[in-house]
Amino acid sequence: MQSIKSMSKRITAISVSREEAEYLLVNPKVVRYYGSMVSAYLDEVFVSIQGEGPCVGERHIFVRFLGCDLNCAFCDTPAARSSRGAKTGCRVQRSSHLPERDMLPNPVSADDLTGICSRLAARGLSRPVISLTGGEPLLQADFLNEWLGAIRNGFTLYLETSGILHAEMRLLRGQVDIVSMDMKLPSSTGLRAYWEEHRRFLSASMGGEVFVKVVVTAGTTLEDVQTAALLIREQDGRIPLIIQPASGPLAPHPLRLLELQETAMHSLEHVLVIPQVHTRLGLP
């Protein structure tokens, strides 16, 4: 088995503490990329309305990264989890006014991605927002660390993440403006609990604007929502919690949403129930 010292040498770019290095040694699969990355594997780049969380209704440029280390029962972007896109390429919206998309070979260079986002930015007084989504964008954290530093003066940077890869979040702290952090409730995802990873991630994300989102289904338990709320309160009870109901056959009963919200409100100041809005508008 590797020593903590040798492991630390491999992750010097992430600048983690001894405690973080010990965690990564036991859980090596959470770090997928080491070294310099001047290009990224992407699924698609397009313009739409942000349909989730407190920024709902804003116009965003979505950069969807390929790859995810989870398999949530309610996943609505399965194509971004597949490695097939690495071969078939990235779908890029032609312009902010044209929905047609062109195929761009993967991996996409940082310069090309900057040019695409600049082309898709709406002209006006408002600052354009880039939503970094996936898949899981933090699996390509080294690329983000290089790219975001070069573009952050021209865009507001909004990170959508599973809220698990805390060492990568520490690397990018200060590089993004808004963190949309998921908490993966085991009764919703069908996966194991990630409470300790979420705790470390939330700590790593502090210093900028952050909110937490939980997707709830017909099977979501009050206990999971309560655990998530208490974990958030440990860090800061003012952090907003967004309860997002799944759609389709997994959708919870409307009255159940009120019950889940009330449970979280015992611990937190701001608990909102917000469904996905872009799907109701017929937007991607």
Secondary structure, DSSP 4 states (H G I P E B T S, - for coil): ---HHHHHHHTGGG---HHHHHHHHH-GGG----S--SEE-EEEEEEEE--SGGGTT-EEEEEEES--S---TT-S-GGGG-TTHHHH-EEEEEETTEEEEEEEPSSEEHHHHHHHHHHHSPPSSSPPEEEEESS-GGGGHHHHHHHHHHHTTTSEEEEEE-S--HHHHHHHTTT-SEEEEE---HHHHSS---HHHHHHHHHHHTTSEEEEEEEE-TT--HHHHHHHHHHHHHH-TTS-EEEEE--GGGPPPHHHHHHHHHHHHTT-S-EEE---STTTTT--
